[in-house]
Amino acid sequence: MRAALLEVVVTLAHQLRRRNQVARGLTLSLRFAGGATWEKTRRLAEASAHDDDLRTVAYRLIDAAGLQRGRITALTLRGEDLVPAGQVAEQVSLDQAREARLVAEEVSDRIRAKFGPDAIRPATTLLRVS
């Protein structure tokens, strides 16, 4: 489940950056076999379009669903309260690991722009279990 969610997070983050937007919140919607649905929205600590920030909130949302045995037939992640990236101040960070991930994110965006959206994918989505 987390692998599928990570792939959706990376796609959403890339689309936001490509549109020069940031999200202030995320909504996770799940549909189960039998038609039942579950939806929850959570605000981000600060507006962002970065993979790590969105992934952290998305994982908290999926954890809040308390999944045990339900068969999920659809998963949707939606950015909420979108604003232009230029309207949000970016915090200066002294976290070298985070800064390295942001540089890698910029590089991966350039690779996707040149070779297509499937040129780079999260490592967890490369391993499919039958």
C-alpha positions as CSV (number, residue, x, y, z in Angstrom):
1,M,0.0,0.0,0.0
2,R,2.8,2.4,0.9
3,A,4.5,1.7,-2.4
4,A,1.4,2.7,-4.3
5,L,0.9,5.8,-2.1
6,L,4.6,6.8,-2.6
7,E,4.2,6.6,-6.4
8,V,1.1,8.9,-6.2
9,V,2.9,11.3,-3.8
10,V,5.8,11.6,-6.2
11,T,3.5,12.2,-9.2
12,L,1.5,14.9,-7.3
13,A,4.6,16.6,-6.1
14,H,6.0,16.7,-9.6
15,Q,2.8,18.1,-11.0
16,L,2.7,20.8,-8.4
17,R,6.3,21.8,-9.0
18,R,5.7,21.8,-12.8
19,R,2.7,24.1,-12.3
20,N,4.8,26.3,-9.9
21,Q,2.2,25.7,-7.1
22,V,2.4,24.4,-3.5
23,A,-0.2,22.6,-1.4
24,R,-1.2,23.6,2.1
25,G,-3.0,20.3,2.7
26,L,-3.6,16.8,1.4
27,T,-6.8,14.7,1.1
28,L,-6.5,11.0,0.9
29,S,-9.5,9.1,-0.4
30,L,-9.8,5.3,-0.3
31,R,-12.5,3.1,-1.9
32,F,-13.0,-0.4,-0.7
33,A,-14.4,-3.5,-2.3
34,G,-18.1,-3.4,-1.6
35,G,-18.3,0.4,-2.2
36,A,-17.4,1.8,1.2
37,T,-15.2,4.9,1.1
38,W,-12.9,6.7,3.6
39,E,-11.6,10.2,3.2
40,K,-9.4,12.4,5.4
41,T,-7.7,15.8,5.0
42,R,-4.7,17.0,6.8
43,R,-2.9,20.3,6.7
44,L,0.9,20.5,6.0
45,A,3.0,22.3,8.6
46,E,4.0,24.7,5.8
47,A,2.9,24.8,2.2
48,S,5.1,22.6,0.0
49,A,5.5,20.7,-3.2
50,H,8.4,18.7,-2.1
51,D,8.3,14.9,-2.2
52,D,9.4,14.4,1.5
53,D,6.9,16.9,2.9
54,L,4.0,15.4,1.0
55,R,5.1,11.8,1.7
56,T,5.2,12.4,5.5
57,V,1.7,13.8,5.5
58,A,0.4,11.1,3.1
59,Y,1.8,8.3,5.3
60,R,0.2,9.9,8.4
61,L,-3.1,9.9,6.5
62,I,-2.8,6.2,5.5
63,D,-1.9,5.3,9.1
64,A,-5.0,7.2,10.3
65,A,-7.1,4.9,8.1
66,G,-6.2,2.0,10.4
67,L,-6.2,-0.5,7.5
68,Q,-6.2,-4.1,8.5
69,R,-7.9,-6.4,6.0
70,G,-10.0,-4.1,3.8
71,R,-9.4,-4.6,0.1
72,I,-8.8,-1.2,-1.5
73,T,-10.0,-0.8,-5.0
74,A,-9.0,2.9,-5.4
75,L,-6.6,5.4,-3.8
76,T,-6.7,9.1,-4.6
77,L,-4.4,11.8,-3.2
78,R,-5.4,15.4,-3.8
79,G,-3.5,18.6,-3.0
80,E,-5.7,21.1,-1.2
81,D,-5.6,24.9,-0.8
82,L,-3.1,25.4,-3.7
83,V,-1.3,28.7,-4.0
84,P,1.4,29.9,-6.3
85,A,4.9,28.9,-5.1
86,G,6.0,32.5,-5.3
87,Q,3.6,33.5,-2.6
88,V,5.1,31.2,0.0
89,A,8.4,32.0,1.7
90,E,10.8,29.1,1.7
91,Q,12.6,28.4,5.0
92,V,16.3,28.4,5.1
93,S,17.5,25.0,6.3
94,L,20.8,23.9,7.8
95,D,19.8,20.2,7.4
96,Q,22.3,19.0,4.8
97,A,20.5,15.8,4.1
98,R,17.2,17.7,3.3
99,E,19.1,20.1,1.1
100,A,20.7,17.2,-0.8
101,R,17.2,15.6,-1.3
102,L,15.9,18.9,-2.7
103,V,18.8,19.2,-5.1
104,A,18.1,15.6,-6.2
105,E,14.5,16.5,-6.6
106,E,15.4,19.3,-9.0
107,V,17.6,17.0,-11.0
108,S,14.9,14.4,-11.3
109,D,12.4,17.0,-12.5
110,R,14.9,18.0,-15.2
111,I,15.3,14.4,-16.2
112,R,11.5,13.9,-16.3
113,A,11.2,17.0,-18.5
114,K,13.7,15.7,-20.9
115,F,12.9,12.0,-21.0
116,G,9.3,11.8,-19.9
117,P,7.4,11.3,-16.6
118,D,8.4,7.6,-16.3
119,A,12.1,8.2,-16.6
120,I,12.5,8.3,-12.8
121,R,10.3,6.4,-10.4
122,P,10.4,5.7,-6.7
123,A,12.6,2.7,-6.0
124,T,9.8,0.9,-4.1
125,T,7.6,0.8,-7.3
126,L,10.3,-1.0,-9.3
127,L,9.8,-4.2,-7.2
128,R,6.4,-5.8,-7.9
129,V,5.3,-8.7,-5.9
130,S,3.0,-11.2,-7.6
